[in-house]
Amino acid sequence: MFHVEEESSGGDGSEIDEEMAGDDSTTSLSRWVFDEKDDYEVNEDYDDDGYDEYNHADMDSDDEDDNVEQRLIRTSPAVDSFDVDALEIPGTQKNDIEESGIGKKLILALQTLGVVFGDIGTSPLYTFSVMFRRSPINDKEDVIGALSLVIYTLILFPLVKYVYFVLWANDDGEGGTFALYSLICRNANVSLIPNQLPSDARISGFGLKVPSPELERSLIIKERLEASMALKKLLLILVLAGTAMVIADAVVTPAMSVMSAIGGLKVGVGVIEQDQVVVISVSFLVILFSVQKYGTSKLGLFLGPALLLWFFCLAGIGIYNLVKYDSSVFKAFNPANIYFFFKRNSVNAWYALGGCVLCATGSEAMFADLSYFSVHSIQLTFILLVLPCLLLGYLGQAAYLSENFSDAGDAFFSSVPSSLFWPVFVISNIAALIASRAMTTATFTCIKQSIALGCFPRLKIIHTSKKFIGQISIPVLNWYLLVVCLIVVCSTSNIFAIGNAYGIAELGIMMTTTILVTLIMLLIWQTNIIVVSLFAFVFLAVELIFFSSVCSSVGDGSWIILVFATIMFLIMFVWNYGSKLKYETEVQKKLPMDLLRELGSNLGTIRAPGIGLLYNELAKGVPAIFGHFLTTLPAIHSMVIFVCIKYVPVPSVPQSERFLFRRVCPRSYHLFRCVARYGYKDVRKENHQAFEQILIESLEKFIRKEAQERALESDGDHNDTDSEDDVTLSRVLIAPNGSVYSLGVPLLAEHTDFSNKKPVESRRASIDFGAGPSTALDVEQSLEKELSFIHKAKESGVVYLLGHGDIRATKDSWFLKKLVINYMYAFLRKNCRRGITNLSVPHSHLMQVGMTYMV
């Protein structure tokens, strides 16, 4: 079933919009890699006639052979198997923020207050109130015990876990759940969508260290992860669950912060009731989400000083209360008070843990918002400013409560001196509005990463800063979060139920992060097993204890947030499952190369002047949709380029390394494959004319390098037979990926001393580009002729051929599969953002052919 349409909307969206990424290469000059004996056999990416394309057996060619002997060898940096640009080896992109000067870091440190630390900074508004609602104060020692719990929760989670461990698990400056997942995917082939290229497999290999017990352990873990489909699915489910909790956290954070701040009116104005607090909170929330579009850096510079004033207020009020009431609360730094607190209160103390965890809310925001700032700016701000002010604030509240047990329900505002109440109330509300942005910005980052990795429907993304490309806003998600937030506020109407929901979301994220960072420590960092065991055991054990406390009160209304998180999880899971099925089906249905050979260079139709860019998801092979173009249209363009916009788990790909080309069939066919590589942090700034220009220039560069290789080969063929290998290898390196590199010095033995010379001979034979020119002059003439053909085709115009593939479950499929594919996935595809939108392609330059696959 197929149809032809001329319209402005794209195909399935994977083609053009959020173009995905290529490979991130190792930074060192050499590394340890697997030596697979298969690597030196004839490249299976060339067809029988010696041309760069994939035959019908190429699905098997990229799969790892379990029987292949592997050993560690020292090699040069890996070069992409698509990349024939000699001696241009991609390098890892450094985080520009990390390299900024002192002045810039100080400005970033100020901005972090307005973006990252608002959440954790406003926790004193409600932490003690929720704790003592669950465990009423009986004597002064209960206040000391609760304070001790808060102090060591702050030290354990934000300081030790996040500042000293998790922040360093960033993916080239990107933080969040999906950044951790992408880091794991790049070091082990655990992605469920099988669009990896051989180059991806090499990047999935580590930039390994000298062989050690930790290295051996890492290799074992990597092999088990890659071999087990169950572990891959479990890892994905864990990541999706953590992401769902991040989105849920973005709902409860504004609700909790704003309602707690507005609740101060009940202390300052006795006639204010809770219903009035709810109405005022709703109006504040609407204003908050309305200004989200103005961007992080703009609002960060404005709100940073405001939050700085808030932290000074916390510290000042804390010092005032310590001096006026009871400075003996400093003994709460003795952790023995935690034991005595549980001994006196038993079950009530366990219930209080659900309120205590609120003091650490916002810890995940420090990591998730890392793309907006830098590790050092966040660490510096937290250690030197945020943590001391928080500790003073909690110490001051405890000092006040030790003599005013009855005010525990509104601990913060009751402890504020009466002469400063209204100024502090205004500042606290500003701080609450700032705090509400913390997890919202973190959620935007996380959703953008999940879209790039194929785990969330495509949405419109607005980049709010010209200086920092990581600062974004997602309008649809912004308003969706507002609606759900208003539902939560209006349905629960008190901070105690919202606080419990807050704890559920925060702990869900924390446990996910702990598991993923533990895996990174084992797989990538190769940390000592004792350190890894302590990290995993201590943090998971404590988080599970806290989680058991908040789950015990799930029936008080906090179940709403669990329902919301479940809905978000299902959306992501269905999208990933449908995308995986669709890709696998397109791989199975791709056209065999024999068919194209039989059709001849005219492809069985008329070749009209012009260039056709056929967008599809396949990273290799000729898509089945091309057959429908041939049978449906009266003519096909004189040059066709199969363009694959490929997502690979790296943050950014330089423009010079964006396009990788291969030739499909003999030169007379004028068919090419282009993989356009984008990182999940990359921004599409060019319009369709600029995109076409860059693509054509890259294609010409590919053809010139290809001609250069043929000329080098023809020169080598004229050498004496006896010394052919030695002379050729002193001038030319034929890499395992098929590329030829000109060298000015003899090769090192580690590059040339394979087990025998047969592999080299086979490789050279594989680079027979068909019945091509045999002399340098013929090569030059052929090059000029082909470049002239490209220029004429470009002048005739470029048309975007969008292959739109849908999937439907077969009639004999299970009911659940029909429900997921035919209704849920189809609904998401219909309502997600179309890929062509970003390029602004005129209607006259756009053609779409759709087909439906039965799965």
C-alpha positions in Angstrom: 0.0 0.0 0.0 1.5 3.3 -1.0 0.6 6.8 -2.0 2.2 9.9 -3.4 1.7 13.3 -1.8 3.0 16.8 -2.4 2.8 18.7 0.8 4.9 20.7 3.3 4.9 18.3 6.1 7.7 15.8 6.4 7.8 12.1 6.5 8.1 10.3 9.8 10.1 13.1 11.2 13.3 11.2 11.7 14.5 12.5 8.4 15.2 16.2 8.8 14.1 17.8 12.1 16.3 16.8 15.0 19.1 15.4 12.9 21.1 13.0 14.8 24.6 12.4 15.7 27.7 10.8 14.6 30.6 9.3 16.4 32.7 10.8 19.1 36.3 9.7 18.7 38.9 9.0 21.3 41.0 11.9 22.4 44.3 10.1 22.8 46.8 9.4 20.1 46.5 5.7 20.7 44.3 3.4 22.6 43.6 -0.3 23.4 41.0 -1.9 21.3 39.8 -5.4 20.4 41.8 -7.0 17.6 39.2 -8.9 15.7 40.6 -11.1 12.9 37.6 -10.4 10.9 38.6 -6.7 10.6 41.3 -7.5 8.1 39.1 -9.4 5.7 37.5 -8.0 2.6 35.1 -5.1 3.5 31.6 -6.5 3.2 30.3 -3.0 2.6 31.5 -3.2 -0.9 29.4 -5.1 -3.3 30.6 -7.9 -5.7 31.6 -5.4 -8.3 33.7 -3.4 -5.9 31.4 -0.5 -5.3 30.5 1.0 -1.9 27.2 -0.3 -1.0 25.5 -3.0 1.0 24.4 -6.4 -0.4 21.6 -8.4 0.9 23.8 -10.1 3.4 25.1 -7.0 5.1 22.8 -7.3 8.1 25.1 -10.2 9.1 28.2 -8.4 8.2 28.0 -5.9 11.1 27.0 -8.4 13.8 29.8 -9.6 16.0 30.9 -13.1 15.6 30.9 -14.9 18.9 33.6 -17.2 17.6 36.0 -14.4 16.5 39.2 -14.5 18.5 39.8 -11.2 20.3 42.9 -9.7 21.9 43.9 -6.3 23.0 46.3 -4.4 20.7 47.6 -0.9 20.6 46.3 1.1 17.6 46.0 4.6 16.2 42.8 6.5 16.9 39.8 4.9 15.2 38.6 6.4 11.9 34.9 6.2 10.9 34.3 3.4 8.4 32.3 5.8 6.3 34.9 8.5 6.4 37.3 8.5 3.5 38.7 12.0 4.3 42.3 10.9 4.7 44.1 12.1 7.8 41.1 14.0 9.1 40.4 12.1 12.2 37.5 13.4 14.3 38.4 14.6 17.7 36.4 14.8 20.9 34.7 18.1 21.4 35.5 19.8 24.6 33.0 21.7 26.7 33.5 25.4 26.0 32.1 26.3 29.4 34.8 24.3 31.2 37.5 26.2 29.3 36.1 29.7 30.1 38.0 32.2 32.2 37.6 33.1 35.8 35.3 36.1 35.2 33.0 34.0 33.1 33.0 31.2 35.7 32.0 33.8 38.4 29.1 35.0 36.2 28.1 31.4 35.7 28.3 30.7 39.4 25.8 33.6 39.9 23.5 32.3 37.2 23.5 28.8 38.8 21.8 30.3 41.8 18.9 31.4 39.6 18.6 28.2 37.7 20.1 25.2 39.6 19.9 25.9 43.3 16.4 27.5 43.6 14.9 24.1 44.3 17.2 23.0 47.1 17.4 26.6 48.3 13.7 26.8 49.2 13.6 23.5 51.0 13.8 25.2 54.4 10.3 26.6 53.7 8.7 23.2 54.2 11.1 20.5 55.4 10.6 20.8 59.1 6.8 21.4 58.7 6.4 18.1 56.8 8.7 16.2 59.2 6.9 17.3 62.3 3.5 16.7 60.8 4.5 13.0 60.5 6.4 12.9 63.8 5.1 15.5 66.4 7.7 17.1 68.7 7.6 15.7 72.2 10.7 17.4 73.7 13.8 19.3 72.7 15.7 16.1 71.9 13.2 15.4 69.1 14.2 18.7 67.4 17.9 17.9 67.8 17.3 14.4 66.3 15.3 15.7 63.4 18.0 18.4 62.7 20.7 15.8 62.8 18.8 13.8 60.2 18.5 16.9 58.0 22.2 17.8 58.3 23.5 14.3 57.3 21.0 14.0 54.5 22.3 17.2 53.1 25.9 16.0 53.5 25.2 12.5 52.1 23.1 13.3 49.0 23.9 16.8 47.5 27.4 17.1 48.8 29.0 13.6 48.7 26.9 11.8 46.0 26.2 14.6 43.5 29.0 17.1 44.0 31.8 14.6 44.4 30.6 11.7 42.3 27.6 12.2 40.0 28.6 15.6 38.5 31.7 13.9 37.0 29.6 11.3 35.2 28.6 13.9 32.6 28.6 13.3 28.9 30.9 16.1 27.7 29.2 18.6 29.8 25.7 17.1 29.5 23.9 15.9 32.6 20.7 14.0 33.4 19.4 10.5 33.2 19.7 10.2 29.4 23.2 11.7 29.4 24.2 8.8 31.6 22.4 6.4 29.3 24.1 7.8 26.2 27.5 7.5 27.9 26.8 3.8 28.5 25.5 3.3 25.0 28.7 4.8 23.6 30.9 2.4 25.6 28.7 -0.7 25.1 26.3 -1.6 22.3 23.1 -1.6 24.4 20.8 0.4 22.2 17.7 -1.5 21.2 17.3 0.3 17.8 19.8 -1.6 15.5 21.0 1.3 13.5 24.7 1.0 14.5 27.4 1.2 11.9 30.8 -0.5 12.2 32.2 2.9 13.2 29.7 3.0 16.1 31.0 -0.4 17.2 34.5 0.9 17.4 33.4 4.0 19.4 31.5 1.6 21.6 34.9 0.1 22.4 36.6 1.9 25.3 39.5 4.4 25.1 41.0 1.7 27.3 43.8 2.0 29.8 46.8 -0.3 30.3 45.5 -3.9 31.0 44.5 -4.3 34.6 42.0 -6.2 36.8 39.6 -3.3 36.5 40.0 -3.4 32.7 39.3 -7.1 32.5 36.2 -6.6 34.7 35.0 -3.8 32.4 35.3 -6.0 29.4 33.4 -8.8 31.0 30.6 -6.4 31.9 30.5 -5.0 28.4 30.3 -8.4 26.8 27.5 -9.5 29.1 25.5 -6.3 28.5 25.9 -6.6 24.7 25.0 -10.2 24.7 21.9 -10.1 26.8 18.7 -8.6 25.3 17.1 -8.9 28.7 19.7 -6.7 30.3 19.4 -4.1 27.5 15.6 -3.9 28.0 16.0 -3.7 31.7 18.5 -0.9 31.4 16.2 1.0 29.0 13.2 0.5 31.3 15.2 1.9 34.2 16.2 4.9 32.2 12.6 5.6 31.0 11.3 5.2 34.6 13.9 7.7 35.9 13.0 10.1 33.1 9.3 9.8 34.0 10.2 10.7 37.6 12.2 13.7 36.3 9.1 15.0 34.5 6.9 14.2 37.6 9.4 16.2 39.7 8.9 19.1 37.3 5.2 19.1 38.2 5.5 18.8 42.0 8.4 21.2 42.4 6.5 24.3 41.4 3.4 23.2 43.3 5.4 22.6 46.5 7.6 25.7 46.4 4.9 28.2 45.5 2.3 26.8 48.0 4.8 26.8 50.8 5.8 30.4 50.1 2.2 31.7 49.7 1.3 29.7 52.9 3.3 32.3 54.8 0.2 34.5 54.5 -1.5 32.4 57.1 1.2 33.4 59.6 1.3 37.1 58.6 -2.5 37.6 58.1 -4.5 35.4 60.4 -7.7 35.6 58.3 -6.2 33.9 55.3 -7.5 30.3 54.8 -6.0 27.4 52.8 -8.5 27.8 50.0 -7.3 31.3 49.4 -3.7 30.2 49.5 -4.5 27.7 46.7 -6.1 30.4 44.5 -3.2 32.7 44.9 -0.8 29.8 44.2 -2.6 29.0 41.0 -2.2 32.6 39.7 1.5 32.6 40.6 2.1 29.3 38.8 0.4 30.6 35.6 2.8 33.6 35.6 5.8 31.4 36.3 5.2 29.1 33.3 4.4 32.0 31.1 7.9 33.6 31.5 9.7 30.3 30.9 10.1 31.1 27.2 12.4 34.0 28.0 15.3 31.7 28.6 17.7 30.5 31.2 20.6 32.9 30.8 18.3 36.0 30.6 16.3 35.1 33.7 19.3 33.6 35.4 21.2 36.9 35.5 18.1 38.6 36.8 17.1 35.9 39.3 20.6 35.0 40.4 20.9 38.2 42.6 17.4 37.6 44.0 18.3 34.1 45.1 21.6 35.3 46.5 19.6 37.7 48.7 17.4 34.7 49.7 20.4 32.7 50.8 21.7 35.6 52.8 18.3 35.9 54.4 18.4 32.2 55.4 21.8 32.6 56.9 20.9 35.9 58.7 17.7 34.6 60.2 19.5 31.4 61.2 22.2 33.3 63.0 19.6 35.5 64.7 17.6 32.6 66.0 20.8 30.8 67.2 21.8 33.8 69.2 18.3 34.6 70.5 17.0 31.1 71.4 19.3 28.1 71.7 22.8 27.7 70.3 23.0 24.2 71.8 21.4 22.8 68.6 25.0 22.6 67.2 25.3 19.2 69.0 23.0 17.9 66.1 26.3 17.4 64.2 26.8 14.4 66.4 25.2 11.6 64.3 24.4 9.7 67.5 21.4 11.9 67.8 19.8 10.2 64.8 20.0 6.9 66.6 18.4 8.4 69.8 15.7 10.0 67.6 14.7 6.6 66.2 14.9 5.0 69.6 12.5 7.4 71.1 10.0 7.7 68.2 10.4 4.3 66.4 7.6 4.3 63.7 7.0 8.0 63.8 10.7 8.6 63.1 10.5 6.4 60.1 7.5 8.4 58.9 9.6 11.5 59.4 12.1 10.3 56.8 9.5 11.2 54.1 9.8 14.8 55.2 13.5 14.8 55.8 14.3 13.8 52.1 12.7 17.1 51.1 15.8 18.9 52.3 17.8 17.2 49.5 15.2 17.9 46.7 16.9 19.7 43.9 20.0 17.5 44.1 19.2 16.0 40.7 18.8 19.5 39.3 22.5 20.1 39.9 23.3 17.3 37.5 20.4 17.6 35.1 21.1 21.4 34.6 24.8 20.7 33.9 24.4 21.5 30.2 23.5 25.0 31.2 26.6 25.6 33.3 29.8 23.8 34.3 30.9 21.3 36.9 33.2 23.8 38.6 30.7 26.6 38.8 28.1 24.3 40.4 30.6 22.8 42.8 32.0 26.1 43.8 28.6 27.7 44.4 27.2 24.8 46.4 30.2 24.3 48.7 31.0 27.9 49.4 27.5 29.4 49.5 24.5 27.2 49.2 25.4 24.5 51.8 26.6 26.9 54.6 23.5 29.0 54.2 21.2 26.0 54.2 22.9 24.6 57.4 22.6 28.0 59.1 18.9 28.2 58.1 18.0 24.8 59.5 20.1 25.4 62.7 18.2 28.6 63.2 14.8 27.0 62.7 15.7 24.2 65.1 16.8 26.7 67.7 13.5 28.5 67.5 11.4 25.2 67.6 13.3 24.0 70.6 11.4 26.7 72.6 8.2 26.9 70.4 7.0 23.4 69.8 3.5 24.5 68.7 4.8 26.4 65.7 6.2 23.3 64.0 3.4 23.4 61.3 4.8 26.7 59.9 8.4 26.4 61.1 10.1 28.8 58.7 7.7 31.8 58.8 7.1 31.5 62.5 10.9 31.8 63.1 11.2 35.0 61.1 11.5 38.1 63.3 8.2 40.1 63.1 10.0 43.3 61.9 11.4 41.4 58.9 8.4 39.2 58.1 7.0 41.0 55.0 10.4 41.6 53.3 11.3 38.0 53.9 7.9 36.9 52.6 8.4 38.8 49.4 11.9 37.4 48.9 10.7 33.9 49.7 8.0 34.1 47.0 10.6 35.3 44.5 12.8 32.4 45.5 9.9 29.9 45.2 9.2 31.1 41.7 12.9 30.7 40.9 12.9 27.2 42.5 10.0 26.2 40.4 12.1 26.7 37.3 14.9 24.4 38.4 13.4 21.1 37.5 11.5 22.6 34.6 14.8 23.5 32.9 16.2 20.1 33.8 13.2 18.4 32.3 13.6 20.3 29.0 17.2 19.1 28.8 16.3 15.5 29.6 13.4 15.5 27.1 15.7 16.9 24.3 18.2 14.1 25.0 15.5 11.4 25.0 14.1 12.8 21.7 17.6 12.5 20.2 18.0 8.9 21.4 14.6 7.9 20.0 12.7 7.5 23.3 10.3 10.4 23.1 8.0 11.9 20.4 9.5 14.9 18.6 8.5 18.2 20.0 9.3 21.8 19.0 12.4 22.9 20.8 13.3 26.6 21.1 16.9 27.6 21.9 16.8 30.6 24.2 20.5 31.5 24.2 22.8 32.4 21.4 25.9 31.9 23.6 25.1 28.5 25.2 23.4 26.0 22.9 22.2 23.8 25.8 19.7 26.4 27.0 16.3 25.4 25.6 12.6 25.6 26.1 9.9 23.2 24.9 6.6 25.2 24.7 4.2 22.2 24.4 5.8 20.5 27.4 5.8 23.7 29.3 2.1 24.2 29.1 1.5 20.5 29.7 3.4 20.7 32.9 1.4 23.7 33.9 -1.9 21.9 33.4 -0.8 18.9 35.5 0.7 21.1 38.1 -2.6 23.0 38.5 -4.5 19.7 38.8 -2.1 18.6 41.6 -2.5 21.9 43.5 -6.3 22.0 43.2 -6.8 18.3 44.0 -4.5 17.9 47.1 -4.7 21.5 48.5 -2.0 21.0 51.2 1.7 20.8 51.2 1.9 17.6 53.2 0.4 15.5 50.4 2.3 17.3 47.8 5.5 16.9 49.9 5.0 13.1 49.9 4.5 13.1 46.1 7.7 15.3 45.9 9.6 12.7 47.9 8.4 9.8 45.6 9.6 11.6 42.5 12.9 12.8 43.9 13.8 9.4 45.3 12.8 7.6 42.1 15.3 9.8 40.2 18.0 9.4 42.9 17.8 5.6 42.8 18.0 5.6 39.0 21.0 7.8 39.0 22.8 5.6 41.6 22.4 2.5 39.5 23.5 4.2 36.3 26.5 5.9 37.9 27.5 2.5 39.5 27.4 1.0 36.0 29.5 3.8 34.7 32.1 3.4 37.5 32.4 -0.3 36.6 32.2 0.0 32.8 33.9 3.3 32.0 35.8 4.7 34.9 37.1 1.2 35.9 37.0 2.3 39.6 38.2 0.0 42.3 35.6 -2.6 43.2 35.6 -1.6 46.9 34.8 2.0 46.1 32.1 0.9 43.7 30.6 -1.5 46.2 30.5 1.2 48.9 29.0 3.7 46.6 26.2 1.4 45.5 25.5 -0.2 48.8 25.4 3.0 50.9 23.4 5.2 48.6 20.9 2.5 47.4 20.4 1.3 51.0 19.7 4.8 52.3 17.5 5.7 49.3 15.4 2.6 49.7 14.8 3.3 53.4 13.7 6.8 52.5 11.5 5.4 49.6 9.8 3.0 51.9 8.8 5.9 54.1 7.2 8.0 51.4 5.5 5.0 49.9 3.7 4.3 53.2 1.7 7.5 52.8 0.9 7.1 49.1 -2.8 7.0 49.8 -3.0 10.6 51.0 -3.2 12.0 47.5 0.4 11.6 46.3 -0.7 8.7 44.1 -1.6 11.3 41.5 2.1 11.8 40.8 2.6 8.1 40.4 -0.2 7.9 37.8 1.3 10.9 35.9 4.8 9.3 36.0 3.3 6.0 34.7 1.6 7.8 31.8 4.9 9.5 30.8 6.7 6.1 31.1 4.1 4.5 28.7 4.5 7.3 26.2 8.2 6.8 26.1 8.1 3.0 26.1 5.5 2.9 23.3 7.4 5.4 21.2 10.7 3.5 21.6 9.0 0.1 20.9 7.2 1.4 17.8 10.4 3.0 16.5 12.4 -0.2 17.0 9.8 -2.3 15.2 9.6 0.2 12.3 13.3 0.3 11.8 13.7 -3.5 12.0 11.0 -3.9 9.4 12.6 -1.3 7.0 15.9 -3.2 7.3 14.2 -6.5 6.4 12.4 -4.9 3.4 15.3 -3.0 1.9 16.1 -3.5 -1.8 18.7 -6.1 -2.8 21.6 -4.8 -4.8 21.1 -7.4 -7.5 17.8 -5.8 -8.3 19.5 -2.4 -8.9 22.2 -4.0 -11.1 19.5 -5.7 -13.2 17.7 -2.4 -13.7 20.8 -0.8 -15.1 22.1 2.8 -14.7 18.7 4.2 -15.7 17.1 2.3 -12.9 14.3 1.1 -15.3 12.9 4.6 -15.7 13.8 8.0 -17.0 16.5 10.0 -15.3 15.5 13.6 -15.2 18.1 16.4 -14.5 18.3 17.3 -10.9 19.3 16.0 -7.4 16.9 14.0 -5.3 17.6 13.8 -1.6 15.7 10.7 -0.4 15.4 10.8 3.4 15.1 7.6 5.3 16.1 6.0 8.6 18.3 3.3 7.3 22.0 3.8 8.1 22.9 1.3 5.3 21.2 -0.4 2.4 18.7 0.9 -0.2 15.3 1.5 1.5 12.2 -0.2 0.1 10.6 3.2 -0.3 13.0 3.9 -3.1 11.3 1.0 -5.1 8.0 2.8 -4.7 9.5 6.0 -6.0 10.7 4.1 -9.1 7.4 2.4 -9.7 5.2 5.4 -8.8 6.9 8.4 -10.4 7.3 8.8 -14.2 11.0 9.7 -13.8 13.7 9.8 -11.2 16.4 12.4 -10.7 19.7 12.0 -12.5 21.4 12.0 -9.1 19.9 10.5 -6.0 21.4 10.7 -2.5 20.0 8.5 0.2 20.2 10.8 3.3 20.1 9.2 6.8 19.9 11.6 9.7 21.6 9.5 12.4 21.3 9.7 16.1 24.4 8.4 17.9 24.9 9.0 21.6 27.4 11.9 21.5 26.7 15.5 22.5 28.0 17.3 19.5 29.5 16.7 16.0 31.7 19.5 14.3 30.4 20.8 11.0 33.5 19.6 9.2 32.7 16.0 10.2 28.9 16.2 9.6 28.5 14.3 6.4 29.9 10.9 5.5 29.5 9.4 2.0 29.5 6.1 0.2 28.9 5.4 -3.4 26.0 3.1 -4.3 26.5 1.0 -7.4 28.9 1.9 -10.2 29.6 5.6 -11.0 27.2 5.6 -13.9 24.3 5.1 -11.6 25.0 8.4 -9.7 23.6 7.0 -6.5 25.2 8.0 -3.2 24.6 7.3 0.5 25.0 10.2 3.0 24.9 9.8 6.7 24.4 13.2 8.3 25.6 13.0 11.8 24.3 15.3 14.6 24.8 15.2 18.3 21.8 15.4 20.7 23.2 18.8 21.8 23.6 20.1 18.2 21.3 22.9 16.9 20.1 23.0 13.3 20.7 26.6 12.3 20.9 26.3 8.5 17.9 26.6 6.2 17.4 24.2 3.4 19.6 26.1 0.9 22.5 26.1 3.4 21.9 22.5 4.1 22.0 21.6 0.4 25.2 23.7 -0.1 27.0 22.0 2.7 25.9 18.6 1.6 27.0 19.1 -2.1 30.4 20.5 -1.0 30.9 17.5 1.2 29.9 15.2 -1.7 32.5 16.9 -3.9 35.1 16.5 -1.2 34.3 12.8 -1.0 34.6 12.3 -4.8 38.0 14.1 -4.9 39.3 12.0 -2.1 38.0 8.9 -3.8 39.8 9.9 -7.0 43.0 10.5 -5.0 42.8 7.0 -3.6 42.4 5.6 -7.1 45.4 7.6 -8.3 47.5 6.3 -5.4 46.4 2.7 -6.2 47.2 3.1 -9.9 50.7 4.4 -9.0 51.3 1.4 -6.8 50.3 -1.0 -9.5 53.2 0.2 -11.6 55.8 -0.9 -9.0 57.9 -4.0 -9.3 56.0 -7.1 -8.2 58.6 -8.3 -5.8 58.7 -5.1 -3.9 55.1 -4.1 -4.5 53.9 -4.6 -0.9 56.9 -2.9 0.8 56.9 0.2 -1.5 53.2 0.6 -1.4 53.0 0.3 2.3 55.8 2.8 2.7 53.6 5.4 1.0 50.0 4.2 1.5 48.2 2.8 4.5 45.1 0.8 3.7 43.1 1.0 6.9 40.9 -1.8 8.2 37.9 0.3 7.2 38.9 0.5 3.6 40.4 4.0 3.6 43.7 4.7 2.0 46.1 7.1 3.8 49.2 8.7 2.2 52.2 8.6 4.4 55.6 10.2 4.1 57.5 7.7 6.2 57.6 3.9 6.4 54.8 2.4 8.6 55.4 1.2 12.1 55.3 -2.6 12.5 52.2 -2.4 14.6 50.3 -1.0 11.6 51.6 -3.5 9.0 52.6 -6.6 10.8 49.4 -8.6 10.6 49.6 -12.3 10.8 50.4 -12.4 7.1 50.2 -10.2 4.0 47.1 -11.8 2.7 44.7 -9.4 4.4 46.4 -6.4 2.9 46.2 -7.9 -0.5 42.5 -8.7 0.0 41.9 -5.1 1.2 43.6 -3.6 -1.8 41.7 -5.8 -4.1 38.5 -4.7 -2.4 39.2 -1.1 -3.4 38.7 -1.8 -7.0 36.2 0.9 -7.9 35.0 -0.9 -11.0 36.0 -0.4 -14.5 37.5 2.9 -13.6 40.4 4.8 -15.0 43.8 3.1 -14.8 46.1 6.1 -15.1 46.4 9.4 -13.2 45.3 11.3 -16.3 42.2 9.1 -16.7 41.4 9.6 -13.1 41.6 13.4 -13.4 39.4 13.4 -16.5 36.9 11.1 -14.8 36.9 13.4 -11.7 36.3 16.6 -13.7 33.5 14.9 -15.7 31.7 13.7 -12.5 32.1 17.1 -10.8 30.6 18.8 -13.9 27.7 16.3 -13.8 27.0 17.2 -10.1 27.1 21.0 -10.9 24.6 20.6 -13.7 22.3 18.5 -11.5 22.5 21.1 -8.8 21.6 23.8 -11.2 18.5 21.8 -12.3 17.3 21.9 -8.7 17.1 19.8 -5.5 14.0 18.0 -4.5 13.4 16.4 -1.1 12.0 12.9 -1.5 10.5 11.9 1.9 9.9 8.3 2.6 7.1 8.1 5.1 6.7 4.6 6.5 3.9 3.5 8.8 3.5 0.3 10.6 0.4 -1.7 11.4 0.0 -4.9 13.4 -1.0 -8.0 11.5 -4.4 -9.4 12.0 -3.1 -12.4 13.9 -1.1 -10.3 16.3 -1.9 -10.2 20.0 -4.5 -7.7 21.1 -2.0 -5.8 23.2 0.4 -5.4 20.2 -2.5 -4.2 18.1 -3.5 -1.7 20.8 0.1 -0.4 21.1 1.0 -0.2 17.4 -2.3 0.6 15.7 -3.6 3.1 18.2 -1.1 4.4 20.8 2.0 4.6 18.5 -0.1 5.7 15.6 -1.6 8.5 17.7 1.9 9.7 18.9 3.2 9.7 15.3 0.3 11.6 14.0 0.6 14.3 16.7 4.3 14.7 17.0 6.4 17.3 15.2 7.1 16.7 11.6 10.7 16.6 10.5 10.5 19.0 7.5 9.4 21.9 9.7 12.9 23.2 10.6 14.2 23.4 7.0 11.4 25.5 5.6 11.4 23.6 2.3 9.1 25.2 -0.4 6.1 23.0 -1.4 7.5 22.8 -5.0 10.7 21.1 -3.7 9.0 18.5 -1.6 7.6 15.1 -2.5 6.5 12.3 -0.2 5.8 8.7 -0.8 4.2 6.7 2.0 3.9 3.0 2.6 2.6 0.8 5.3 4.5 -2.2 6.8 2.6 -5.0 8.5 4.5 -6.1 11.6 
